Amino acid sequence: MAELTISGDTHPILKDDYASEWMGIEVLSLGDGHATIRMTLRQEMLNGFGMAHGGMVFAFGDTAFALACNPATPDPGAAGTDTAGTDAVGDTGTITVAAGVDINFLKPAFRGQVLTAVANRRASTGRSGLYDVQIYAADPAPPAPATPPAGAAPAAAAADTPAAAAADTPPGELIAEFRGRSRTISKK
């Protein structure tokens, strides 16, 4: 089942997003104009060549784009929000949707690989925004090593392990670049 929560709270746009749930999307981080998500490629997400279907990669990037465009908790004082249209759960009367998108597929991804999408706002003016989403593919992490027997030599220092790599290291190989243009509109 998908892990569509951050600190136990479901992002409002994911509440009834059955496509993202089916894809098994896990939300890793959210921020103002930022989102990072992850999913594992399953057999039913592949095309006839045995690689990730372009539509699956696109849908995955589109979910990251939507999360970056729409705050998890709307700010009623933010420019472009309509506080008069607030509903019972505190949502503003506006939503941000795609006005247009482009995707460039750079490399294939395969069954069992873990995809990570990192979305960031590049510009925002009035009701329009520009977002870039990088999509990476990596082989799944190997299982954790077994506990060494009593009296065994201590493990290498944490700085010597791959897990201690810099935080800005990409989460795999870049497979696609997605650029989205957003528009904030009235929720109807």
N, C-alpha and C positions, 0 to 999 in steps of 0.2 A: 504494500500500500504506500502511496506517496506521503512524504513528510512535508506537508504544505503549511507548516507553522514556523514561527520564530518566537522563542520564549513562550510557547503555548498559545499564542494568538494567531488565528488564521488571517491572512491578508484578505481584506474584503473582496477583492476581485477574484480570489481563488475559491471562495465559499461554494459557488455553484459551477466552477470550471471543471467539467467532467473530462475534457480533453487533456488538461494538464494532469489530472488525477490518473487517467488511463496511461499517460506517458510515464508516470512514476517520478514526476519532478519533485526534487527536494530543494527547498529554499535555504541557501547558505548564509546570505546576508542581504540586508535591505538598508537603504539610506536615502537621503535627499538626492534624487536623480541617479541613484545607483541600485543595482541588484545583481546578485550572483546566485545561479541555480545550477543543479546537477541532475543527471539521469543516466541510467545504464541502457545501452542499446540492446533491445530484445529481437528475437527472430522476426516477429511480426512488424518490425520497423525497418526491415531491409527491402531493397528492390531486387529485381531479377538477376542482378550481377553479384548479389551477396554483400552489398555495402549499404550503408545508411541511405534510406530514401531521402531525396532532397526535400520533399515535403515535411518529413519528420525533423530534419535539421532546421528548416525554416520555421516550423511551428515552435520548436524549442527556443530559437532566437526571439521569436515574436512574444513568447511568454516573458522572457527576461526584459524585453523592451517595455511591455505593458506594466510590469512591476516597477521598473525605474521611472516610468511616466506618472504613475498614480501612487501617492503616498499611502502608507499603511494606515495612518491616522491623519485624515485631512485637517489642514490648518485653516480654521474659519477666517483668519485674518489675511490669508495669502492672496496675492493679486490674482484676479480672475475667478475667485470662488464666490459663490452666491449663498450667503448665509441665510437668506430668506427661504431658500429651497432645502434647508436641512431636514432630513427625515428622522424618524424615531430612534435610529441607531447612531445619529450624529454625522451621517455622511452629508457632504455638501451637495448642492444641486448640479454639480458639474462632474464630468468624467474626461479623461484624456484618452484619445484613440489615435490610431495610425492614420495619417493623411497620405502616406506613401512610404514604400520601403524598397530597398535594393539588397540583394544578397550575392556575394561572390563565393562560390565553392572553390576551395583551394586544394584540398586533399580529401580522399575518402576516409570514412570511419567504418568500423566493422563490429559485428555482434560481440557483445561482452565488454566493449570499450565503454568507458565512462566519459560522457560529454559534460563539459562545464561551460556555461555562458556567463560572460561578464559584461554587463550593460552599464554605460555611463552617459550622462547628459553632457553634450558638448556646447550647446547654446540654447538660450531660452529668451524669447522676446514676446511680450503680450501673451497671446494664447497659442503661440507656435513654439515648437522645440525641435532640437536635432540631437539624436542619440546614436552612439556607436555600440555595437555588440560584437565581441570577439567570442568565437566558439572553438573550444579546444577538445581534443580526444586523447585519452590516455588508457593504457591497459590497466585493468583493475590492480589494486595494491595486493601484493602477496600476503598470505595470512601471517599474523604475528608469530614470531618465533616462540617455541616452547620455553617454559621456564627452565633455566639451567639447573642441573642437579646440585645439591648441597656441596659446597666446597669447590665448585667450579670457579675459574677465573672470572672476574667481573667483566661485564660487557664494555665495549669501547665507549669512550666519552660521547655524549649526545652531539657535540659539535662535529663528530666524525661520521654521523649517520645521515642518510639522504633526507630524513624527516626534519633535520635541522637546517635545511636549505633556506635561502632568503625568502621572505614573504612575497617579494615581487617576482618570484620565479613563476612562469606560466604553468597552469595546471594541465600540461600535456602539449601536444603539437597543434598549432593553429590550423583548423580545417575550414573555417568560413568566417567571413566578415559581413556583418549585417548592419546596414545604416537605416535608421527610421526617422521619419519626419512626423511629428505629433501635432495634434490640434486639440485644444480643450473646448468642449461643447457642453450644452445643457443636457442633463440627464432627463430622459423622457420616459 
